[in-house]
Amino acid sequence: MKTPLTRRTRLITAVLAALASLTPLGSVQAAVFKDAQLESLHEAGKFVDLELQAQTRLKANPADAEARAALVLGLSLADPSDAKRLEAGAQQAKLCTEQHPNVAVCHLAAAQNLGLQMLNMGMGMGKAMRSVGSLKELWIRALELEPTSFTARVQLAKLYVTVPGIMGGSTSKAKELEAAVRSSQPETARIIRVHIAAEAKKWAEMETELLALKPSKDAAMQEEVRDATMQLALNFFKDAKDLAKAKSLYELLQRDQPSQAAGFYGAARLQAALGQPVEAIRLFERARALAGADDYPIDHRLGDTLLAKGDKAQAKAVYERFVANKRAKPAHVEEVRKSLAKLG
């Protein structure tokens, strides 16, 4: 019989897993910002510049809702590991939603900030439950204000399917969100079905829906496809269930999203597992130079591959570079520190 502490721990773990599955705001099918300059900076991931532009606009017009939301995102996304910046972003998010309760982008930005706080700042069970409720309400309000919003609809659906029922999860509500746009936004509906199938571990169904998606230039859709493809490929990669399918999915990402690190990182791990360190190292190095590289523990796995190849000096240098990376996840850093200790 599980103790209450164990149940609480599992719930917190489930919440964090759910939040990790939620993607940052990208360029939505109805763009995040109506202002072209703000949208351009946001879509390009230039969050420091976005913050500076927002501050300039707010000095000229403190009632500029888009500038306020841009400031929230700039503060929150430039360095999500910086607690002070996240707190400053939260203050701006509060101002944005209070001053502009009927502007969708304020609720979108506030949801992004809250999700990052929950992932990066840590919290107890009570606060986690309250925060999940607040996060859900922000996405609901954003969708009410902007029913065509790809981001609000998809993120709300993902929240519904990934958090436990006791914390507001509901697969049936996710299905309602999908059904509502099946005719008007068929690709949005399809990516929601991908996530529903993934959560149910219906891998064949997930694969069918994922591969049926049309190639898109939309950054938000690309991110959803990228994350889902990596999840499905990892399922095939684990325990060598189906390495051919994993390889095919990684190659698909390399073809459709060649500027992104994901497909090359996945392929590198696959080559390392197949005992092909030279090719793995080439792919890891390629991934390091591409967008999204910080989302993956590339130097951790590159160091492991170099070590397996017998290149201890280079492995040590790569490990040290990984430990120095502020964005490296603590669990990976701990593993790398252990490997460094063994190298002396």
C-alpha positions as CSV (number, residue, x, y, z in Angstrom):
1,M,0.0,0.0,0.0
2,K,1.4,3.4,-1.0
3,T,1.9,6.0,1.7
4,P,0.5,9.5,1.4
5,L,4.0,10.8,0.9
6,T,4.5,8.4,-2.1
7,R,1.3,9.5,-3.6
8,R,2.2,13.1,-3.2
9,T,5.6,12.5,-4.8
10,R,4.1,10.7,-7.7
11,L,1.6,13.5,-8.3
12,I,4.3,16.1,-8.3
13,T,6.4,13.9,-10.6
14,A,3.4,13.6,-12.9
15,V,2.8,17.4,-12.9
16,L,6.5,18.1,-13.8
17,A,6.4,15.5,-16.5
18,A,3.3,17.1,-17.9
19,L,4.9,20.5,-17.8
20,A,8.0,19.2,-19.5
21,S,5.8,18.0,-22.4
22,L,4.4,21.5,-22.9
23,T,6.3,23.4,-25.5
24,P,7.3,27.0,-25.3
25,L,5.3,29.6,-27.2
26,G,6.3,29.5,-30.8
27,S,4.8,31.3,-33.8
28,V,1.2,30.2,-33.8
29,Q,-1.0,29.9,-36.8
30,A,-2.6,33.2,-35.7
31,A,0.7,34.8,-34.7
32,V,1.5,35.4,-31.0
33,F,1.9,39.1,-31.7
34,K,0.0,41.3,-34.1
35,D,3.0,43.7,-34.2
36,A,5.4,42.5,-36.9
37,Q,8.6,43.6,-35.1
38,L,7.6,41.9,-31.8
39,E,6.6,38.8,-33.7
40,S,9.8,38.7,-35.7
41,L,12.0,38.9,-32.6
42,H,9.8,36.3,-30.8
43,E,9.8,33.8,-33.7
44,A,13.6,34.1,-34.1
45,G,14.1,33.4,-30.4
46,K,15.8,36.7,-29.8
47,F,14.4,37.1,-26.3
48,V,16.9,39.6,-25.0
49,D,16.1,41.9,-27.9
50,L,12.4,41.3,-27.4
51,E,12.7,42.4,-23.8
52,L,14.6,45.6,-24.8
53,Q,12.1,46.4,-27.5
54,A,9.2,45.9,-25.1
55,Q,10.8,48.2,-22.5
56,T,11.2,50.9,-25.1
57,R,7.6,50.6,-26.2
58,L,6.3,50.6,-22.6
59,K,8.2,53.8,-21.8
60,A,6.4,55.5,-24.7
61,N,3.0,53.8,-23.9
62,P,2.6,52.0,-20.5
63,A,-0.8,50.7,-21.7
64,D,0.6,48.8,-24.7
65,A,-0.7,45.2,-24.0
66,E,1.5,43.5,-26.6
67,A,4.6,45.2,-25.3
68,R,3.7,44.1,-21.8
69,A,3.3,40.5,-22.9
70,A,6.5,40.7,-24.9
71,L,8.3,41.9,-21.7
72,V,6.9,38.8,-19.9
73,L,8.2,36.5,-22.6
74,G,11.6,38.3,-22.8
75,L,12.1,38.1,-19.1
76,S,10.9,34.4,-18.9
77,L,12.6,32.9,-21.9
78,A,16.0,34.5,-22.2
79,D,17.2,32.4,-19.3
80,P,14.5,30.1,-17.8
81,S,16.9,28.9,-15.1
82,D,17.2,32.5,-13.6
83,A,14.7,32.6,-10.8
84,K,14.9,36.4,-10.4
85,R,14.0,36.9,-14.1
86,L,11.1,34.4,-13.8
87,E,9.8,36.3,-10.8
88,A,10.1,39.6,-12.6
89,G,8.3,38.0,-15.5
90,A,5.5,36.9,-13.2
91,Q,5.1,40.4,-11.9
92,Q,4.8,41.7,-15.5
93,A,2.3,38.8,-16.3
94,K,0.1,39.9,-13.4
95,L,0.1,43.5,-14.6
96,C,-0.7,42.3,-18.2
97,T,-3.7,40.2,-17.3
98,E,-5.0,42.7,-14.7
99,Q,-4.7,45.7,-17.0
100,H,-5.8,43.8,-20.2
101,P,-8.1,41.0,-19.1
102,N,-9.6,40.6,-22.5
103,V,-6.3,40.4,-24.5
104,A,-5.3,36.8,-25.3
105,V,-1.6,37.4,-25.6
106,C,-1.4,38.5,-21.9
107,H,-2.9,35.1,-20.8
108,L,-0.6,33.2,-23.2
109,A,2.5,35.0,-21.8
110,A,1.3,34.5,-18.2
111,A,0.8,30.7,-18.9
112,Q,4.3,30.4,-20.3
113,N,5.8,32.2,-17.3
114,L,3.9,30.1,-14.8
115,G,4.8,26.8,-16.6
116,L,8.5,27.8,-16.5
117,Q,8.3,28.7,-12.8
118,M,6.8,25.3,-12.0
119,L,9.5,23.5,-13.9
120,N,12.5,25.5,-12.8
121,M,11.8,26.9,-9.3
122,G,10.4,23.8,-7.5
123,M,7.4,23.7,-5.3
124,G,5.5,21.6,-2.8
125,M,2.4,19.6,-3.5
126,G,-0.1,22.2,-2.5
127,K,1.4,24.9,-4.6
128,A,1.8,22.6,-7.5
129,M,-1.9,21.7,-7.4
130,R,-2.9,25.4,-7.2
131,S,-0.5,26.3,-10.0
132,V,-1.7,23.6,-12.3
133,G,-5.2,24.9,-11.8
134,S,-4.0,28.5,-12.5
135,L,-2.2,27.3,-15.6
136,K,-5.2,25.6,-16.9
137,E,-7.4,28.7,-16.4
138,L,-4.9,30.8,-18.2
139,W,-5.0,28.6,-21.3
140,I,-8.8,28.3,-21.1
141,R,-9.1,32.1,-21.0
142,A,-6.6,32.6,-23.8
143,L,-8.6,30.2,-25.9
144,E,-11.9,31.9,-25.1
145,L,-10.4,35.2,-26.3
146,E,-8.7,33.7,-29.4
147,P,-10.5,30.5,-30.4
148,T,-8.2,30.1,-33.4
149,S,-5.0,30.1,-31.3
150,F,-3.0,27.0,-32.1
151,T,-0.8,27.4,-29.0
152,A,-3.7,27.8,-26.5
153,R,-5.7,24.9,-27.9
154,V,-2.8,22.4,-28.2
155,Q,-1.2,23.3,-24.9
156,L,-4.5,23.1,-23.1
157,A,-5.2,19.7,-24.7
158,K,-1.7,18.5,-23.7
159,L,-2.3,19.6,-20.1
160,Y,-5.6,17.7,-20.0
161,V,-4.1,14.5,-21.2
162,T,-0.9,14.5,-19.1
163,V,-1.9,15.7,-15.6
164,P,-3.7,13.3,-13.2
165,G,-7.5,13.5,-13.0
166,I,-7.2,14.7,-9.4
167,M,-5.4,17.8,-10.7
168,G,-7.8,18.6,-13.5
169,G,-6.7,16.2,-16.2
170,S,-9.4,14.9,-18.6
171,T,-8.8,13.0,-21.8
172,S,-12.5,13.6,-22.7
173,K,-11.9,17.4,-22.6
174,A,-8.8,17.0,-24.7
175,K,-10.9,15.1,-27.3
176,E,-13.5,17.9,-27.2
177,L,-10.8,20.4,-28.0
178,E,-9.8,18.2,-31.0
179,A,-13.3,17.7,-32.3
180,A,-14.1,21.4,-32.2
181,V,-11.5,22.2,-34.9
182,R,-11.5,18.9,-36.9
183,S,-13.0,20.6,-39.9
184,S,-11.8,24.2,-39.5
185,Q,-8.2,23.4,-38.4
186,P,-7.5,19.8,-39.4
187,E,-3.8,19.9,-38.7
188,T,-4.3,21.3,-35.3
189,A,-6.8,18.5,-34.6
190,R,-4.4,15.9,-35.9
191,I,-1.5,17.1,-33.6
192,I,-3.8,16.9,-30.7
193,R,-4.7,13.3,-31.6
194,V,-1.0,12.6,-31.8
195,H,-0.6,13.7,-28.2
196,I,-3.7,11.8,-27.0
197,A,-2.4,8.6,-28.6
198,A,1.1,9.2,-27.1
199,E,-0.3,9.6,-23.6
200,A,-2.3,6.3,-24.0
201,K,0.9,4.7,-25.3
202,K,-0.9,3.7,-28.6
203,W,2.3,4.0,-30.5
204,A,1.0,2.6,-33.8
205,E,-1.9,5.1,-33.8
206,M,0.5,7.9,-32.8
207,E,2.8,7.0,-35.7
208,T,-0.1,7.0,-38.2
209,E,-1.3,10.4,-37.2
210,L,2.2,11.9,-37.0
211,L,3.2,10.7,-40.4
212,A,0.0,12.0,-41.9
213,L,0.7,15.6,-40.8
214,K,1.5,17.9,-43.8
215,P,5.0,19.5,-43.7
216,S,4.6,23.0,-42.2
217,K,6.7,26.1,-42.1
218,D,4.9,27.2,-38.9
219,A,7.3,27.3,-36.0
220,A,4.9,26.2,-33.4
221,M,3.6,23.3,-35.5
222,Q,7.2,22.3,-36.3
223,E,8.0,22.2,-32.6
224,E,5.0,20.0,-31.8
225,V,6.0,17.7,-34.6
226,R,9.6,17.7,-33.5
227,D,8.8,16.8,-29.9
228,A,6.3,14.1,-30.8
229,T,8.7,12.6,-33.3
230,M,11.5,12.5,-30.8
231,Q,9.1,10.9,-28.2
232,L,8.0,8.2,-30.7
233,A,11.5,7.5,-31.9
234,L,12.8,7.2,-28.3
235,N,10.1,4.6,-27.7
236,F,11.4,2.5,-30.7
237,F,15.0,3.2,-29.6
238,K,14.6,2.0,-26.0
239,D,15.7,-1.5,-25.5
240,A,16.3,-1.7,-29.2
241,K,12.5,-2.3,-29.8
242,D,12.7,-1.2,-33.5
243,L,15.9,0.6,-34.4
244,A,14.9,0.8,-38.1
245,K,11.8,2.8,-37.2
246,A,13.8,5.0,-34.9
247,K,16.4,5.7,-37.6
248,S,13.6,6.5,-40.1
249,L,12.0,9.0,-37.7
250,Y,15.3,10.7,-37.0
251,E,16.1,11.0,-40.7
252,L,12.6,12.4,-41.3
253,L,13.4,15.2,-38.8
254,Q,16.8,15.8,-40.5
255,R,15.0,16.2,-43.8
256,D,12.1,18.3,-42.7
257,Q,13.8,20.4,-40.0
258,P,17.5,20.5,-41.1
259,S,18.2,23.6,-39.0
260,Q,17.2,21.9,-35.8
261,A,19.4,19.8,-33.6
262,A,16.8,17.1,-32.7
263,G,17.1,14.7,-35.6
264,F,20.9,14.8,-35.6
265,Y,21.1,14.3,-31.9
266,G,18.7,11.3,-32.0
267,A,20.6,9.8,-35.0
268,A,23.9,10.3,-33.1
269,R,22.6,8.4,-30.1
270,L,21.4,5.6,-32.4
271,Q,24.8,5.3,-34.1
272,A,26.6,5.2,-30.7
273,A,24.3,2.4,-29.6
274,L,25.1,0.5,-32.8
275,G,28.8,0.8,-32.0
276,Q,29.6,3.4,-34.7
277,P,31.4,6.0,-32.6
278,V,33.0,7.9,-35.5
279,E,29.6,8.5,-37.2
280,A,28.0,9.3,-33.8
281,I,30.6,11.9,-33.0
282,R,30.1,13.5,-36.4
283,L,26.4,13.7,-35.8
284,F,26.7,15.0,-32.2
285,E,29.1,17.8,-33.5
286,R,26.5,18.7,-36.2
287,A,23.7,18.8,-33.6
288,R,25.8,21.1,-31.3
289,A,25.8,23.8,-34.0
290,L,22.1,23.8,-34.7
291,A,19.0,25.5,-33.2
292,G,17.6,23.8,-30.1
293,A,20.9,22.2,-29.1
294,D,20.4,23.3,-25.5
295,D,17.3,21.2,-25.3
296,Y,19.4,18.0,-25.4
297,P,22.4,16.8,-23.3
298,I,24.6,16.7,-26.4
299,D,27.9,17.1,-24.6
300,H,27.0,14.5,-22.1
301,R,26.4,11.9,-24.8
302,L,29.3,13.1,-26.9
303,G,31.6,12.7,-23.9
304,D,30.3,9.2,-23.3
305,T,30.9,8.3,-26.9
306,L,34.5,9.7,-26.9
307,L,35.2,7.8,-23.7
308,A,33.9,4.6,-25.2
309,K,36.2,5.3,-28.2
310,G,39.1,5.5,-25.9
311,D,39.7,9.3,-26.2
312,K,39.8,10.1,-22.5
313,A,41.4,13.6,-22.8
314,Q,38.8,14.8,-25.3
315,A,36.0,13.2,-23.3
316,K,37.1,15.1,-20.2
317,A,37.2,18.4,-22.0
318,V,33.6,17.8,-23.4
319,Y,32.4,16.8,-20.0
320,E,33.8,19.9,-18.4
321,R,32.1,22.0,-21.1
322,F,28.8,20.4,-20.3
323,V,29.1,21.0,-16.5
324,A,29.8,24.6,-17.2
325,N,26.6,25.0,-19.2
326,K,24.1,26.8,-17.1
327,R,21.2,25.3,-19.0
328,A,22.3,21.7,-18.4
329,K,19.8,19.7,-16.4
330,P,20.9,18.8,-12.9
331,A,20.4,15.1,-13.3
332,H,22.7,15.0,-16.3
333,V,25.2,17.2,-14.6
334,E,25.4,14.8,-11.7
335,E,26.0,11.9,-14.0
336,V,28.8,13.8,-15.8
337,R,30.4,14.8,-12.5
338,K,30.6,11.1,-11.6
339,S,32.2,10.3,-15.0
340,L,34.7,13.1,-14.5
341,A,35.6,11.8,-11.0
342,K,36.4,8.5,-12.5
343,L,38.7,10.1,-15.1
344,G,40.6,11.9,-12.3
